[in-house]
Amino acid sequence: MANIAKKPTHKDINKYKSFHVTATMEDGTSFDGIITDINGDEITFLRGEDVTVDKQGNEAGGEERKYYPYGNGSWRSRRFTKVVVPLAALTTVSHYPYSTPYYPYFPYYPYY
């Protein structure tokens, strides 16, 4: 995971354009998203949020969402909303930490 130790600049942000990143703001909040555009001193993100839907496609919201079991006919999906953030408000930008899956080696069976 590559972190930017200093405040990110246009050059640093442009390097991460179209990648899934984690952004930390000056007030300490952080979010994950995809950098889509850089205009002047503003950066446009597609910010990810989790959504739980039932079989009919209706969103389960409020208290219902908190206690809604995933095993009883609901699905967890991901939705992205557009967010514009000023460059001065960003503290760090880093790649989203995906882990590399481990696949054990299985030899091919010989042909007979």
MMTF fields as JSON, N, C-alpha, C and O atoms, coordinates in Angstrom:
{
  "mmtfVersion": "1.0.0",
  "mmtfProducer": "UNKNOWN",
  "numBonds": 447,
  "numAtoms": 448,
  "numGroups": 112,
  "numChains": 1,
  "numModels": 1,
  "chainsPerModel": [1],
  "groupsPerChain": [112],
  "chainIdList": ["A"],
  "bondAtomList": [4, 2, 8, 6, 12, 10, 16, 14, 20, 18, 24, 22, 28, 26, 32, 30, 36, 34, 40, 38, 44, 42, 48, 46, 52, 50, 56, 54, 60, 58, 64, 62, 68, 66, 72, 70, 76, 74, 80, 78, 84, 82, 88, 86, 92, 90, 96, 94, 100, 98, 104, 102, 108, 106, 112, 110, 116, 114, 120, 118, 124, 122, 128, 126, 132, 130, 136, 134, 140, 138, 144, 142, 148, 146, 152, 150, 156, 154, 160, 158, 164, 162, 168, 166, 172, 170, 176, 174, 180, 178, 184, 182, 188, 186, 192, 190, 196, 194, 200, 198, 204, 202, 208, 206, 212, 210, 216, 214, 220, 218, 224, 222, 228, 226, 232, 230, 236, 234, 240, 238, 244, 242, 248, 246, 252, 250, 256, 254, 260, 258, 264, 262, 268, 266, 272, 270, 276, 274, 280, 278, 284, 282, 288, 286, 292, 290, 296, 294, 300, 298, 304, 302, 308, 306, 312, 310, 316, 314, 320, 318, 324, 322, 328, 326, 332, 330, 336, 334, 340, 338, 344, 342, 348, 346, 352, 350, 356, 354, 360, 358, 364, 362, 368, 366, 372, 370, 376, 374, 380, 378, 384, 382, 388, 386, 392, 390, 396, 394, 400, 398, 404, 402, 408, 406, 412, 410, 416, 414, 420, 418, 424, 422, 428, 426, 432, 430, 436, 434, 440, 438, 444, 442],
  "bondOrderList": [1, 1, 1, 1, 1, 1, 1, 1, 1, 1, 1, 1, 1, 1, 1, 1, 1, 1, 1, 1, 1, 1, 1, 1, 1, 1, 1, 1, 1, 1, 1, 1, 1, 1, 1, 1, 1, 1, 1, 1, 1, 1, 1, 1, 1, 1, 1, 1, 1, 1, 1, 1, 1, 1, 1, 1, 1, 1, 1, 1, 1, 1, 1, 1, 1, 1, 1, 1, 1, 1, 1, 1, 1, 1, 1, 1, 1, 1, 1, 1, 1, 1, 1, 1, 1, 1, 1, 1, 1, 1, 1, 1, 1, 1, 1, 1, 1, 1, 1, 1, 1, 1, 1, 1, 1, 1, 1, 1, 1, 1, 1],
  "groupList": [{"groupName": "MET", "atomNameList": ["N", "CA", "C", "O"], "elementList": ["N", "C", "C", "O"], "formalChargeList": [0, 0, 0, 0], "bondAtomList": [1, 0, 2, 1, 3, 2], "bondOrderList": [1, 1, 2], "singleLetterCode": "M", "chemCompType": "L-PEPTIDE LINKING"}, {"groupName": "ALA", "atomNameList": ["N", "CA", "C", "O"], "elementList": ["N", "C", "C", "O"], "formalChargeList": [0, 0, 0, 0], "bondAtomList": [1, 0, 2, 1, 3, 2], "bondOrderList": [1, 1, 2], "singleLetterCode": "A", "chemCompType": "L-PEPTIDE LINKING"}, {"groupName": "ASN", "atomNameList": ["N", "CA", "C", "O"], "elementList": ["N", "C", "C", "O"], "formalChargeList": [0, 0, 0, 0], "bondAtomList": [1, 0, 2, 1, 3, 2], "bondOrderList": [1, 1, 2], "singleLetterCode": "N", "chemCompType": "L-PEPTIDE LINKING"}, {"groupName": "ILE", "atomNameList": ["N", "CA", "C", "O"], "elementList": ["N", "C", "C", "O"], "formalChargeList": [0, 0, 0, 0], "bondAtomList": [1, 0, 2, 1, 3, 2], "bondOrderList": [1, 1, 2], "singleLetterCode": "I", "chemCompType": "L-PEPTIDE LINKING"}, {"groupName": "LYS", "atomNameList": ["N", "CA", "C", "O"], "elementList": ["N", "C", "C", "O"], "formalChargeList": [0, 0, 0, 0], "bondAtomList": [1, 0, 2, 1, 3, 2], "bondOrderList": [1, 1, 2], "singleLetterCode": "K", "chemCompType": "L-PEPTIDE LINKING"}, {"groupName": "PRO", "atomNameList": ["N", "CA", "C", "O"], "elementList": ["N", "C", "C", "O"], "formalChargeList": [0, 0, 0, 0], "bondAtomList": [1, 0, 2, 1, 3, 2], "bondOrderList": [1, 1, 2], "singleLetterCode": "P", "chemCompType": "L-PEPTIDE LINKING"}, {"groupName": "THR", "atomNameList": ["N", "CA", "C", "O"], "elementList": ["N", "C", "C", "O"], "formalChargeList": [0, 0, 0, 0], "bondAtomList": [1, 0, 2, 1, 3, 2], "bondOrderList": [1, 1, 2], "singleLetterCode": "T", "chemCompType": "L-PEPTIDE LINKING"}, {"groupName": "HIS", "atomNameList": ["N", "CA", "C", "O"], "elementList": ["N", "C", "C", "O"], "formalChargeList": [0, 0, 0, 0], "bondAtomList": [1, 0, 2, 1, 3, 2], "bondOrderList": [1, 1, 2], "singleLetterCode": "H", "chemCompType": "L-PEPTIDE LINKING"}, {"groupName": "ASP", "atomNameList": ["N", "CA", "C", "O"], "elementList": ["N", "C", "C", "O"], "formalChargeList": [0, 0, 0, 0], "bondAtomList": [1, 0, 2, 1, 3, 2], "bondOrderList": [1, 1, 2], "singleLetterCode": "D", "chemCompType": "L-PEPTIDE LINKING"}, {"groupName": "TYR", "atomNameList": ["N", "CA", "C", "O"], "elementList": ["N", "C", "C", "O"], "formalChargeList": [0, 0, 0, 0], "bondAtomList": [1, 0, 2, 1, 3, 2], "bondOrderList": [1, 1, 2], "singleLetterCode": "Y", "chemCompType": "L-PEPTIDE LINKING"}, {"groupName": "SER", "atomNameList": ["N", "CA", "C", "O"], "elementList": ["N", "C", "C", "O"], "formalChargeList": [0, 0, 0, 0], "bondAtomList": [1, 0, 2, 1, 3, 2], "bondOrderList": [1, 1, 2], "singleLetterCode": "S", "chemCompType": "L-PEPTIDE LINKING"}, {"groupName": "PHE", "atomNameList": ["N", "CA", "C", "O"], "elementList": ["N", "C", "C", "O"], "formalChargeList": [0, 0, 0, 0], "bondAtomList": [1, 0, 2, 1, 3, 2], "bondOrderList": [1, 1, 2], "singleLetterCode": "F", "chemCompType": "L-PEPTIDE LINKING"}, {"groupName": "VAL", "atomNameList": ["N", "CA", "C", "O"], "elementList": ["N", "C", "C", "O"], "formalChargeList": [0, 0, 0, 0], "bondAtomList": [1, 0, 2, 1, 3, 2], "bondOrderList": [1, 1, 2], "singleLetterCode": "V", "chemCompType": "L-PEPTIDE LINKING"}, {"groupName": "GLU", "atomNameList": ["N", "CA", "C", "O"], "elementList": ["N", "C", "C", "O"], "formalChargeList": [0, 0, 0, 0], "bondAtomList": [1, 0, 2, 1, 3, 2], "bondOrderList": [1, 1, 2], "singleLetterCode": "E", "chemCompType": "L-PEPTIDE LINKING"}, {"groupName": "GLY", "atomNameList": ["N", "CA", "C", "O"], "elementList": ["N", "C", "C", "O"], "formalChargeList": [0, 0, 0, 0], "bondAtomList": [1, 0, 2, 1, 3, 2], "bondOrderList": [1, 1, 2], "singleLetterCode": "G", "chemCompType": "PEPTIDE LINKING"}, {"groupName": "LEU", "atomNameList": ["N", "CA", "C", "O"], "elementList": ["N", "C", "C", "O"], "formalChargeList": [0, 0, 0, 0], "bondAtomList": [1, 0, 2, 1, 3, 2], "bondOrderList": [1, 1, 2], "singleLetterCode": "L", "chemCompType": "L-PEPTIDE LINKING"}, {"groupName": "ARG", "atomNameList": ["N", "CA", "C", "O"], "elementList": ["N", "C", "C", "O"], "formalChargeList": [0, 0, 0, 0], "bondAtomList": [1, 0, 2, 1, 3, 2], "bondOrderList": [1, 1, 2], "singleLetterCode": "R", "chemCompType": "L-PEPTIDE LINKING"}, {"groupName": "GLN", "atomNameList": ["N", "CA", "C", "O"], "elementList": ["N", "C", "C", "O"], "formalChargeList": [0, 0, 0, 0], "bondAtomList": [1, 0, 2, 1, 3, 2], "bondOrderList": [1, 1, 2], "singleLetterCode": "Q", "chemCompType": "L-PEPTIDE LINKING"}, {"groupName": "TRP", "atomNameList": ["N", "CA", "C", "O"], "elementList": ["N", "C", "C", "O"], "formalChargeList": [0, 0, 0, 0], "bondAtomList": [1, 0, 2, 1, 3, 2], "bondOrderList": [1, 1, 2], "singleLetterCode": "W", "chemCompType": "L-PEPTIDE LINKING"}],
  "groupTypeList": [0, 1, 2, 3, 1, 4, 4, 5, 6, 7, 4, 8, 3, 2, 4, 9, 4, 10, 11, 7, 12, 6, 1, 6, 0, 13, 8, 14, 6, 10, 11, 8, 14, 3, 3, 6, 8, 3, 2, 14, 8, 13, 3, 6, 11, 15, 16, 14, 13, 8, 12, 6, 12, 8, 4, 17, 14, 2, 13, 1, 14, 14, 13, 13, 16, 4, 9, 9, 5, 9, 14, 2, 14, 10, 18, 16, 10, 16, 16, 11, 6, 4, 12, 12, 12, 5, 15, 1, 1, 15, 6, 6, 12, 10, 7, 9, 5, 9, 10, 6, 5, 9, 9, 5, 9, 11, 5, 9, 9, 5, 9, 9],
  "groupIdList": [1, 2, 3, 4, 5, 6, 7, 8, 9, 10, 11, 12, 13, 14, 15, 16, 17, 18, 19, 20, 21, 22, 23, 24, 25, 26, 27, 28, 29, 30, 31, 32, 33, 34, 35, 36, 37, 38, 39, 40, 41, 42, 43, 44, 45, 46, 47, 48, 49, 50, 51, 52, 53, 54, 55, 56, 57, 58, 59, 60, 61, 62, 63, 64, 65, 66, 67, 68, 69, 70, 71, 72, 73, 74, 75, 76, 77, 78, 79, 80, 81, 82, 83, 84, 85, 86, 87, 88, 89, 90, 91, 92, 93, 94, 95, 96, 97, 98, 99, 100, 101, 102, 103, 104, 105, 106, 107, 108, 109, 110, 111, 112],
  "secStructList": [7, 7, 5, 7, 1, 1, 7, 7, 7, 2, 2, 2, 2, 2, 2, 6, 6, 6, 1, 3, 3, 3, 3, 3, 3, 6, 6, 1, 7, 3, 3, 3, 3, 3, 3, 3, 3, 3, 3, 6, 6, 3, 3, 3, 3, 3, 3, 3, 3, 3, 3, 3, 3, 7, 6, 6, 1, 7, 5, 7, 7, 6, 2, 2, 2, 2, 6, 7, 7, 6, 6, 6, 6, 7, 3, 3, 3, 3, 3, 3, 3, 3, 3, 3, 3, 3, 4, 4, 4, 3, 3, 3, 3, 3, 3, 7, 7, 7, 7, 7, 7, 7, 7, 7, 7, 7, 7, 7, 7, 7, 7, 7],
  "xCoordList": [0.857, 0.0, 0.9, 1.723, 0.736, 1.578, 0.863, -0.198, 1.429, 0.878, 1.674, 2.865, 1.013, 1.683, 1.937, 0.991, 3.218, 3.557, 3.211, 2.828, 3.34, 3.027, 1.622, 0.976, 1.163, -0.156, -0.142, 0.821, -1.182, -1.185, -1.266, -1.936, -0.582, -0.593, -1.354, -1.809, -1.482, -2.161, -1.462, -2.12, -0.149, 0.62, 0.365, 0.213, 0.318, 0.058, -1.358, -1.569, -2.32, -3.711, -3.905, -4.648, -3.245, -3.368, -2.829, -3.292, -1.842, -1.284, -2.328, -2.304, -3.237, -4.262, -5.601, -6.581, -5.668, -6.925, -7.424, -6.648, -8.718, -9.408, -9.045, -9.331, -8.422, -8.121, -9.015, -9.493, -9.237, -9.978, -9.005, -8.023, -9.275, -8.355, -9.082, -10.312, -8.292, -8.79, -8.281, -7.076, -9.191, -8.832, -9.097, -10.144, -8.143, -8.295, -8.357, -7.531, -9.356, -9.561, -8.836, -8.374, -8.737, -8.056, -8.781, -8.143, -10.104, -10.843, -10.779, -11.393, -10.038, -9.847, -10.759, -10.535, -11.777, -12.664, -11.986, -11.153, -12.356, -11.813, -12.929, -13.931, -12.737, -13.702, -12.971, -11.849, -13.613, -13.031, -13.826, -15.027, -13.15, -13.817, -12.892, -11.73, -13.422, -12.677, -12.51, -13.497, -11.283, -11.036, -11.413, -10.859, -12.362, -12.813, -12.321, -12.064, -12.178, -11.834, -11.077, -11.287, -10.185, -9.446, -9.605, -9.091, -10.316, -10.543, -10.026, -10.597, -8.96, -8.433, -8.071, -7.159, -8.797, -8.551, -9.614, -9.752, -10.366, -11.417, -11.182, -10.766, -11.456, -11.312, -12.675, -13.361, -13.069, -14.354, -14.112, -13.32, -14.813, -14.741, -16.076, -17.118, -16.05, -17.236, -17.092, -16.325, -17.836, -17.705, -18.58, -19.755, -18.018, -18.734, -19.516, -19.062, -20.711, -21.521, -22.249, -22.646, -22.417, -23.092, -24.595, -25.085, -25.327, -26.78, -27.302, -26.775, -28.33, -28.972, -30.335, -31.13, -30.605, -31.879, -32.551, -31.888, -33.895, -34.631, -34.846, -34.292, -35.648, -35.844, -36.515, -36.276, -37.351, -38.048, -37.177, -37.579, -35.999, -35.106, -35.321, -34.722, -36.166, -36.4, -35.282, -34.842, -34.831, -33.756, -34.287, -35.321, -33.574, -33.928, -33.212, -31.982, -33.945, -33.319, -33.628, -34.468, -32.944, -33.186, -32.812, -31.81, -33.634, -33.392, -33.554, -32.919, -34.396, -34.626, -33.32, -33.075, -32.497, -31.256, -30.259, -29.513, -30.244, -29.275, -29.48, -28.507, -30.734, -31.039, -31.505, -31.988, -31.376, -31.84, -30.82, -29.699, -31.168, -30.181, -29.899, -30.802, -28.649, -28.27, -28.742, -28.875, -28.999, -29.398, -30.871, -31.269, -31.699, -33.143, -33.619, -34.49, -33.084, -33.604, -33.167, -33.857, -32.053, -31.569, -30.168, -29.455, -29.789, -28.482, -27.789, -28.42, -26.482, -25.679, -25.061, -24.411, -25.269, -24.698, -23.962, -24.032, -23.269, -22.439, -22.945, -23.203, -23.087, -23.541, -22.5, -21.905, -22.276, -21.307, -22.023, -22.819, -21.74, -22.319, -21.196, -20.066, -21.521, -20.528, -20.295, -21.247, -19.027, -18.638, -17.508, -16.548, -17.616, -16.561, -15.876, -16.53, -14.55, -13.761, -12.68, -12.019, -12.484, -11.372, -10.027, -9.893, -9.042, -7.712, -7.094, -6.357, -7.376, -6.805, -7.326, -6.683, -8.485, -9.066, -8.482, -8.702, -7.74, -7.18, -5.868, -5.034, -5.689, -4.438, -3.614, -2.434, -4.231, -3.533, -4.457, -5.681, -3.843, -4.537, -3.698, -2.496, -4.325, -3.576, -4.435, -5.661, -3.771, -4.498, -5.364, -4.99, -6.518, -7.396, -6.721, -6.237, -6.678, -5.894, -6.608, -7.342, -6.396, -6.9, -5.859, -4.661, -6.314, -5.369, -5.259, -6.22, -4.083, -3.863, -4.325, -3.857, -5.233, -5.706, -4.608, -3.796, -4.604, -3.637, -4.32, -5.316, -3.788, -4.303, -3.252, -2.131, -3.6, -2.601, -2.334, -3.202, -1.147, -0.748, -1.267, -0.989, -2.023, -2.487, -1.934, -2.199, -1.181, -0.607, -1.694, -2.72, -1.45, -2.38, -2.286, -1.224, -3.411, -3.4, -2.777, -3.018, -1.987, -1.36, -2.417, -3.381, -2.213, -3.103, -2.716, -1.536, -3.72, -3.454, -3.648, -3.472],
  "yCoordList": [-1.17, 0.0, 1.23, 1.411, 2.058, 3.24, 4.45, 4.842, 5.032, 6.235, 7.448, 7.349, 8.575, 9.833, 10.474, 10.795, 10.665, 11.157, 12.632, 13.06, 13.41, 14.835, 15.067, 14.142, 16.315, 16.622, 16.335, 16.684, 15.712, 15.353, 16.581, 17.562, 16.509, 17.569, 17.069, 15.926, 17.948, 17.551, 16.365, 15.462, 16.367, 15.284, 13.965, 12.926, 13.999, 12.786, 12.268, 11.066, 13.18, 12.78, 12.238, 11.276, 12.846, 12.394, 10.976, 10.236, 10.591, 9.243, 8.2, 7.07, 8.576, 7.662, 7.789, 7.179, 8.561, 8.757, 7.42, 6.64, 7.161, 5.937, 4.727, 3.599, 4.923, 3.833, 3.926, 5.006, 2.796, 2.745, 3.128, 2.424, 4.246, 4.782, 5.011, 5.034, 5.18, 5.609, 7.026, 7.27, 7.963, 9.363, 9.735, 9.397, 10.434, 10.92, 12.441, 13.09, 13.003, 14.449, 15.062, 14.341, 16.378, 17.065, 16.932, 17.002, 16.74, 16.581, 15.161, 14.869, 14.261, 12.901, 11.873, 10.677, 12.28, 11.32, 10.739, 11.386, 9.517, 8.888, 8.165, 7.769, 8.003, 7.275, 6.637, 7.023, 5.655, 5.032, 5.454, 5.71, 5.523, 5.925, 5.84, 5.454, 6.206, 6.192, 7.631, 8.359, 8.056, 9.423, 9.473, 8.733, 10.351, 10.439, 11.683, 11.635, 12.812, 14.062, 14.981, 14.952, 15.803, 16.798, 18.127, 18.299, 19.07, 20.394, 21.46, 21.664, 22.135, 23.206, 22.709, 21.898, 23.202, 22.794, 21.843, 21.686, 21.206, 20.267, 18.904, 18.795, 17.873, 16.492, 15.83, 15.935, 15.151, 14.45, 12.971, 12.325, 12.443, 11.036, 10.371, 11.026, 9.078, 8.244, 7.517, 6.561, 7.976, 7.48, 6.25, 6.262, 5.193, 3.939, 3.909, 4.406, 3.313, 3.095, 1.765, 1.384, 1.065, -0.226, -0.034, 0.858, -0.88, -0.822, -2.239, -3.156, -2.436, -3.728, -3.658, -2.765, -4.598, -4.615, -5.964, -6.977, -5.963, -7.21, -7.809, -7.315, -8.871, -9.576, -8.713, -8.904, -7.766, -6.901, -5.733, -4.989, -5.56, -4.471, -3.216, -2.182, -3.277, -2.12, -2.019, -3.022, -0.801, -0.578, -0.697, -0.119, -1.454, -1.569, -0.45, -0.423, 0.471, 1.633, 1.738, 1.004, 2.659, 2.945, 1.79, 1.112, 1.569, 0.482, -0.878, -1.855, -0.925, -2.173, -2.693, -3.899, -1.785, -2.166, -2.746, -3.667, -2.217, -2.65, -4.112, -4.845, -4.543, -5.887, -6.814, -7.91, -6.413, -7.198, -8.295, -7.984, -9.553, -10.619, -10.857, -10.785, -11.139, -11.382, -12.739, -12.935, -13.682, -15.023, -15.162, -16.193, -14.168, -14.292, -13.466, -12.611, -13.694, -13.071, -11.649, -10.926, -11.216, -9.868, -9.968, -10.949, -8.933, -8.881, -7.604, -6.56, -7.696, -6.517, -6.093, -6.888, -4.843, -4.343, -3.045, -2.506, -2.552, -1.365, -0.313, -0.613, 0.911, 2.017, 3.117, 3.337, 3.811, 4.891, 6.206, 6.3, 7.222, 8.549, 9.541, 9.362, 10.587, 11.585, 12.565, 13.104, 12.794, 13.714, 14.586, 14.079, 15.911, 16.847, 17.319, 17.825, 17.151, 17.474, 18.482, 18.299, 19.547, 20.47, 19.811, 19.036, 20.13, 19.549, 19.922, 19.122, 21.109, 21.554, 20.749, 20.722, 20.089, 19.327, 17.924, 17.259, 17.456, 16.112, 16.085, 16.979, 15.054, 14.84, 13.761, 13.967, 12.604, 11.514, 10.853, 10.901, 10.242, 9.419, 8.167, 8.259, 6.988, 5.741, 4.736, 4.844, 3.747, 2.682, 1.931, 1.778, 1.465, 0.678, -0.67, -1.294, -1.131, -2.331, -3.63, -4.205, -4.081, -5.381, -6.428, -6.205, -7.559, -8.626, -9.551, -9.731, -10.132, -11.062, -12.44, -12.95, -13.055, -14.384, -15.428, -15.353, -16.375, -17.457, -18.66, -19.164, -19.106, -20.298, -21.392, -21.226, -22.507, -23.575, -24.19, -24.206, -24.68, -25.284, -26.705, -27.515, -27.008, -28.368, -28.788, -28.129, -29.86, -30.268, -30.79, -31.313, -30.637, -31.17, -32.68, -33.255, -33.311, -34.773, -35.157, -34.506, -36.205, -36.607, -37.197, -37.824, -36.981, -37.569, -39.018, -39.365, -39.852, -41.288, -41.655, -42.817],
  "zCoordList": [0.0, 0.0, 0.0, 0.898, -1.002, -1.136, -0.551, -1.038, 0.473, 1.08, 0.63, 0.335, 0.582, 0.314, 1.674, 2.393, 2.036, 3.368, 3.528, 4.617, 2.466, 2.542, 1.983, 1.489, 2.069, 1.507, 0.013, -0.67, -0.505, -1.926, -2.833, -2.511, -3.955, -4.959, -6.189, -6.234, -7.181, -8.413, -9.072, -9.589, -9.055, -9.668, -8.949, -9.593, -7.612, -6.83, -7.075, -7.236, -7.1, -7.303, -8.717, -8.916, -9.696, -11.077, -11.248, -12.116, -10.417, -10.464, -10.044, -10.531, -9.146, -8.642, -9.362, -8.934, -10.438, -11.162, -11.707, -12.258, -11.55, -11.977, -11.127, -11.529, -9.963, -9.043, -7.813, -7.466, -7.158, -5.899, -4.79, -4.552, -4.108, -3.112, -1.788, -1.73, -0.731, 0.563, 0.782, 0.715, 1.043, 1.249, 2.7, 3.252, 3.318, 4.686, 4.64, 3.999, 5.335, 5.352, 6.547, 7.432, 6.575, 7.676, 9.002, 10.052, 8.988, 10.242, 10.787, 11.813, 10.111, 10.6, 9.971, 10.159, 9.232, 8.587, 7.353, 6.719, 7.03, 5.83, 5.098, 5.692, 3.803, 2.981, 1.825, 1.496, 1.208, 0.031, -1.186, -1.101, -2.31, -3.531, -4.724, -4.602, -5.882, -7.13, -7.587, -7.696, -7.857, -8.338, -9.815, -10.628, -10.158, -11.541, -12.249, -13.452, -11.535, -12.202, -11.252, -10.039, -11.826, -11.065, -11.79, -12.895, -11.173, -11.758, -10.802, -9.731, -11.177, -10.335, -8.955, -8.794, -7.948, -6.564, -6.048, -4.835, -6.929, -6.523, -7.152, -8.306, -6.375, -6.827, -6.746, -5.729, -7.807, -7.85, -7.588, -8.274, -6.577, -6.21, -6.493, -6.465, -6.764, -6.674, -5.347, -5.234, -4.341, -2.969, -2.783, -3.15, -2.217, -2.034, -0.745, 0.286, -0.811, 0.4, 0.246, -0.854, 1.37, 1.363, 1.434, 2.126, 0.71, 0.681, 0.824, 0.194, 1.642, 1.789, 1.117, 1.408, 0.219, -0.509, -0.309, -0.086, -0.394, -0.289, -1.677, -2.659, -1.76, -3.029, -4.086, -5.279, -3.67, -4.617, -5.081, -5.975, -4.493, -4.863, -4.051, -4.349, -3.021, -2.151, -1.128, -0.566, -0.897, 0.059, 1.475, 1.807, 2.317, 3.725, 4.462, 4.482, 5.066, 5.683, 7.156, 7.678, 7.834, 9.247, 10.147, 9.924, 11.178, 12.13, 11.466, 11.86, 10.473, 9.761, 9.14, 9.122, 8.637, 7.986, 8.984, 8.653, 10.188, 11.177, 11.571, 11.743, 11.716, 12.19, 11.074, 11.357, 9.839, 8.708, 8.412, 8.009, 8.596, 8.4, 6.924, 6.09, 6.609, 5.222, 4.733, 3.525, 5.629, 5.228, 4.896, 4.355, 5.197, 4.984, 3.803, 3.965, 2.645, 1.44, 1.186, 0.468, 1.741, 1.445, 0.852, 1.062, 0.108, -0.515, -0.112, 0.05, 0.048, 0.321, -1.0, -1.679, -1.354, -2.598, -2.321, -1.216, -3.308, -3.161, -4.135, -5.301, -3.663, -4.502, -4.421, -3.367, -5.535, -5.58, -5.857, -6.791, -5.045, -5.23, -5.512, -5.059, -6.263, -6.655, -5.509, -4.945, -5.165, -4.095, -4.615, -5.196, -4.408, -4.786, -3.511, -2.599, -3.448, -2.26, -2.651, -3.674, -1.858, -2.162, -1.87, -0.923, -2.691, -2.534, -1.193, -0.618, -0.685, 0.591, 1.779, 2.828, 1.633, 2.737, 2.857, 3.869, 1.849, 1.886, 2.651, 2.504, 3.468, 4.18, 3.493, 3.208, 3.226, 2.543, 1.537, 1.658, 0.549, -0.434, -0.628, -0.876, -0.516, -0.685, -1.425, -1.449, -2.035, -2.717, -1.721, -0.558, -2.173, -1.313, -1.064, -2.009, 0.187, 0.502, 0.11, 0.915, -1.103, -1.526, -1.173, -1.345, -0.683, -0.377, -1.581, -2.329, -1.757, -2.853, -2.418, -1.4, -3.168, -2.76, -2.937, -3.86, -2.055, -2.126, -2.757, -2.238, -3.86, -4.522, -4.409, -4.891, -3.778, -3.664, -5.036, -5.908, -5.198, -6.468, -6.53, -5.646, -7.576, -7.831, -9.182, -10.187, -9.224, -10.509, -11.45, -11.014, -12.715, -13.705, -13.717, -13.484, -13.992, -14.097, -15.438, -16.454, -15.428, -16.703, -17.641, -17.203, -18.92, -19.922, -20.138, -20.159, -20.296, -20.504, -21.93, -22.299]
}
